[in-house]
Amino acid sequence: MPQLDPAETGNRFLQPQSFLAETHMVEPMPEAHWHDHVELNVIIKGGMTYLINGKQVDLHEGGIYCFWAAVPHQVISALDETKLVCVYVPFADFLSLVVSSEFRDELLAGHVMTCDKTDPTDVTTVTRWAQEWESDEEQLTNLLRDEARLRVRRLALNACRADKVKRAKEPDHKRDTAHIADKRTIARVQVMTSFINSDFMNPIDVSDVAKVSGLHPSSATATFRKVLGQSIAQYLRQRRLNHALKLLADTDMAIIEVAYESGHGSLTRFYDAFQRQVGCTPKDYRRRFRS
């Protein structure tokens, strides 16, 4: 398998079939990244904000959140000493789950899903998962993987979009909040990522993205890189790839149709970009979900 280029993928640590549960002390991320997993996040302490799918999404203490991590995402702010457990469920595992089509569609459309009420057992459960995963025992890891899949299924029963849930935020003056950039800069980047997410299937380029922000292309690129740690062109390629991954795994569309539907100008460009970013051919990727 070809070596993946971290500059293209933003993914430096996860293989597609890897299951992982780990604890983080959260700080703003210097760049957006993506990986082909469904991710469960539980905030043990504190709070944080993602920039994902063109939106800022707040994650609150005690809450459980689920999203498809193939969508470029980035922590742009976090309360001081925020503690988070991340659980990475391989995408193939998620596709095998019996969940509602509404939940599946919302997740694959790039939305962060949660519950409108917190379950106090989630903090205890995911903390145990992170501790037990470190044992590296195969039987235990398989059990943890099953438990994580079941938690996703339970979440799907009464899930709602996190950006639609109104929760009281802890006032910033109570605890320090670290930000990746000032609010005006983040707002400009959010306008650009929203435009990319809505128009990536069309033949848009950097100048089109810059125009919606009201900035010169060079200034727009510098602003974009300041927040997301990558260029507009890189983000656009990743967004198109994200849609291609969904179509390959979740539909029977011909590969040439997937190429054009995901905004690639030709089949050759699609194959080149796919192998560079994913490390295999589109056909091989699809075979993973048909076996």
Summary of the structure (lengths in Angstrom):
residues: 291
radius of gyration: 18.7
end to end distance: 18.4
largest distance: 55.6
contacts: 938
relative contact order: 0.15
helix: 47%
strand: 19%
